[in-house]
Amino acid sequence: MINQNNLILTRTEPNGQGGYQFLYKVGDYGVVVGSKPQEEIHHIHWEADIVKYISSEPIKYEVCHTTELASKTLLFRNDSSMNEFLEKAFTYLKELSILEGMIPEEERSKS
């Protein structure tokens, strides 16, 4: 079973092709994890992207491939490797949010 910590939304994949999507949030960042339907059970895998949330209501985010955590969409072949990544990601994103909170607002708006 996939990690439930920091989970803010579970839904069917919004692309209309089936599958599931899990949205996690830690500070202003998060992880979006998706699983597309597969014909064979051994082909099931997870795709994960780091995102930066723009708003909470409605939920809006943009993919963020500029962190040290991930510079592209990541692929995980099983739940245990996905969960291991999520735990590391939550720690990293929490620290990133704290560090960004120390930067003055005018400096953040420049980037």
Secondary structure per residue as TSV (DSSP state, phi and psi in degrees):
chain	resnum	aa	ss	phi	psi
A	1	M	-	360.0	141.8
A	2	I	-	-79.7	148.4
A	3	N	-	-52.7	138.5
A	4	Q	-	-106.8	-7.1
A	5	N	T	-65.0	137.8
A	6	N	T	64.0	12.9
A	7	L	E	-75.2	125.6
A	8	I	E	-110.8	-18.6
A	9	L	E	-160.1	136.6
A	10	T	E	-123.3	131.1
A	11	R	E	-153.6	166.4
A	12	T	E	-70.3	149.5
A	13	E	-	-53.9	123.2
A	14	P	T	-69.6	-5.8
A	15	N	T	-76.1	-6.4
A	16	G	S	82.9	4.1
A	17	Q	S	-101.6	10.2
A	18	G	-	89.2	179.4
A	19	G	-	96.2	-177.9
A	20	Y	E	-125.5	154.6
A	21	Q	E	-135.4	134.8
A	22	F	E	-119.5	130.0
A	23	L	E	-111.3	124.7
A	24	Y	E	-113.4	148.4
A	25	K	E	-138.6	131.8
A	26	V	E	-136.7	107.2
A	27	G	T	65.7	-131.2
A	28	D	T	-90.5	-1.5
A	29	Y	E	-116.1	172.6
A	30	G	E	-171.1	-173.1
A	31	V	E	-129.8	133.5
A	32	V	E	-109.3	122.4
A	33	V	E	-116.5	130.7
A	34	G	E	-131.3	152.9
A	35	S	E	-136.0	121.5
A	36	K	-	-92.0	150.8
A	37	P	-	-65.3	143.4
A	38	Q	-	-131.0	150.2
A	39	E	S	-70.5	-37.6
A	40	E	S	-108.7	135.7
A	41	I	G	-61.0	-32.8
A	42	H	G	-74.5	-6.5
A	43	H	G	-91.5	-9.3
A	44	I	-	-64.3	134.7
A	45	H	-	-149.1	171.4
A	46	W	E	-115.9	139.7
A	47	E	E	-113.5	136.4
A	48	A	E	-130.4	137.6
A	49	D	E	-128.3	141.8
A	50	I	E	-82.3	136.3
A	51	V	E	-130.6	157.8
A	52	K	E	-115.1	124.8
A	53	Y	E	-77.8	134.4
A	54	I	E	-94.6	-40.0
A	55	S	E	-150.6	157.9
A	56	S	T	-96.0	-29.5
A	57	E	T	-138.0	106.1
A	58	P	T	-71.0	160.0
A	59	I	T	-67.9	120.6
A	60	K	E	-134.4	138.2
A	61	Y	E	-149.7	164.2
A	62	E	E	-128.7	145.7
A	63	V	E	-65.2	136.7
A	64	C	-	-124.7	92.5
A	65	H	T	-96.1	27.6
A	66	T	T	-110.8	11.4
A	67	T	S	-92.2	162.5
A	68	E	S	-70.5	-16.6
A	69	L	S	-72.2	-42.3
A	70	A	-	-158.9	129.9
A	71	S	S	-105.5	8.7
A	72	K	S	-161.8	176.2
A	73	T	-	-68.5	132.6
A	74	L	E	-100.9	148.4
A	75	L	E	-119.4	131.1
A	76	F	E	-126.0	133.2
A	77	R	S	-87.8	-11.7
A	78	N	S	-152.4	166.5
A	79	D	H	-62.6	-39.3
A	80	S	H	-66.2	-40.6
A	81	S	H	-69.9	-33.9
A	82	M	H	-64.5	-46.0
A	83	N	H	-63.7	-38.7
A	84	E	H	-62.5	-43.8
A	85	F	H	-63.3	-43.6
A	86	L	H	-59.0	-44.0
A	87	E	H	-60.3	-43.9
A	88	K	H	-66.7	-39.3
A	89	A	H	-64.3	-42.5
A	90	F	H	-60.1	-43.3
A	91	T	H	-63.3	-46.7
A	92	Y	H	-62.1	-47.1
A	93	L	H	-67.0	-33.4
A	94	K	H	-64.2	-45.9
A	95	E	H	-64.7	-40.0
A	96	L	H	-62.1	-43.1
A	97	S	H	-63.2	-40.2
A	98	I	H	-63.9	-45.7
A	99	L	H	-63.9	-42.2
A	100	E	H	-65.4	-30.9
A	101	G	H	-66.5	-21.7
A	102	M	H	-80.9	-18.0
A	103	I	S	-80.3	132.1
A	104	P	-	-57.6	146.8
A	105	E	H	-53.7	-42.6
A	106	E	H	-64.6	-31.5
A	107	E	H	-70.8	-39.3
A	108	R	H	-66.3	-36.5
A	109	S	H	-71.6	-18.7
A	110	K	H	-73.5	-28.9
A	111	S	-	-90.5	360.0
